[in-house]
């Protein structure tokens, strides 16, 4: 059975991860508060984990699908706002809104 889910991210004030099923019904709503904001998210299907970006904390976070923090990595950008993760090459692409540049990051284990 395929388990389809849609993950939504609420950015600030009361930050949260919401999970919807195929019928767009809410199946989970988890508040997260380990960063001052969240400005990007990507799902890793191979790990069944979420990568979250905080532009105020200048960090990328790995969490489980309910938002429990697993690890974090600092990044050096003026205003990181978008995040995509390439699972094949283990590379992050992060947009810097201030300079309108796409940056590439690879973290060592």
Secondary structure, DSSP 4 states (H G I P E B T S, - for coil): -----EEEEE-SSS-EEEEE-TT--EEEEEE--SSS---EEEEETTTTEEEEEETTTTEEEEEETT--EEEEEE---SSEEEEEEETTTTEEEEEETTTTEEEEE----
